[in-house]
Amino acid sequence: MAGRQLFGPMLQKRIDQMDTEFRPKPGQQRMGRRALEVATLFGAIDVERDYYFGPQGGHCPADEEAEAIIRQK
């Protein structure tokens, strides 16, 4: 339990940093935040990340960088 309590806020901070660094392409619009459950060695951790929608569809930029460790709720 302690590992999850420490790692969860660190992971959310990193995701927030990725979201801040993202520069949307022309036509993409931020549509709010989306919930995600991340499976870790410490157990499941819930995080929020930005969601963008544009001509090519929708995506969460943080998912692309962290794809190996996530699974959708």
C-alpha positions as CSV (number, residue, x, y, z in Angstrom):
1,M,0.0,0.0,0.0
2,A,2.8,2.5,0.9
3,G,4.4,2.0,-2.5
4,R,1.2,2.8,-4.3
5,Q,0.7,5.9,-2.2
6,L,4.2,7.2,-3.1
7,F,4.3,6.1,-6.7
8,G,0.8,7.3,-7.7
9,P,1.5,11.0,-7.2
10,M,4.9,10.7,-8.9
11,L,3.3,9.0,-11.9
12,Q,0.5,11.7,-12.1
13,K,3.1,14.4,-11.9
14,R,5.0,12.9,-14.8
15,I,1.8,12.5,-16.9
16,D,0.9,16.1,-16.1
17,Q,4.4,17.1,-17.4
18,M,4.0,15.1,-20.6
19,D,0.6,16.8,-21.1
20,T,2.1,20.3,-20.6
21,E,4.9,19.6,-23.1
22,F,2.5,18.3,-25.8
23,R,1.9,20.7,-28.7
24,P,-1.3,19.9,-30.6
25,K,-1.2,19.8,-34.3
26,P,-3.4,22.2,-36.3
27,G,-7.0,21.1,-36.0
28,Q,-6.5,19.3,-32.7
29,Q,-8.5,20.5,-29.7
30,R,-8.2,19.6,-26.0
31,M,-11.4,18.0,-24.9
32,G,-10.7,17.7,-21.2
33,R,-9.1,14.9,-19.1
34,R,-9.7,11.2,-19.2
35,A,-9.3,8.6,-16.4
36,L,-6.9,5.7,-16.8
37,E,-6.0,2.8,-14.5
38,V,-2.3,2.0,-14.7
39,A,-1.2,-1.5,-13.6
40,T,2.1,-1.3,-11.6
41,L,4.1,-3.5,-9.3
42,F,2.4,-1.7,-6.4
43,G,-1.1,-2.4,-7.7
44,A,-3.6,-0.4,-9.8
45,I,-3.1,3.4,-9.8
46,D,-5.7,5.8,-11.2
47,V,-4.4,8.8,-13.1
48,E,-5.9,11.6,-15.3
49,R,-4.5,12.7,-18.6
50,D,-5.4,15.2,-21.4
51,Y,-7.5,14.1,-24.3
52,Y,-7.3,15.7,-27.7
53,F,-9.6,15.3,-30.7
54,G,-9.0,16.4,-34.3
55,P,-9.4,15.3,-37.9
56,Q,-7.5,12.0,-37.3
57,G,-9.6,11.1,-34.3
58,G,-8.9,11.3,-30.5
59,H,-5.9,10.5,-28.4
60,C,-4.2,11.1,-25.1
61,P,-0.6,12.2,-25.7
62,A,0.7,10.7,-22.4
63,D,-0.5,7.3,-23.5
64,E,1.8,7.3,-26.5
65,E,4.9,7.8,-24.3
66,A,3.8,5.5,-21.6
67,E,2.1,2.8,-23.8
68,A,4.0,-0.1,-22.3
69,I,2.7,0.3,-18.8
70,I,-0.9,1.2,-19.3
71,R,-4.3,-0.5,-19.7
72,Q,-7.6,1.2,-20.1
73,K,-10.2,1.0,-17.4
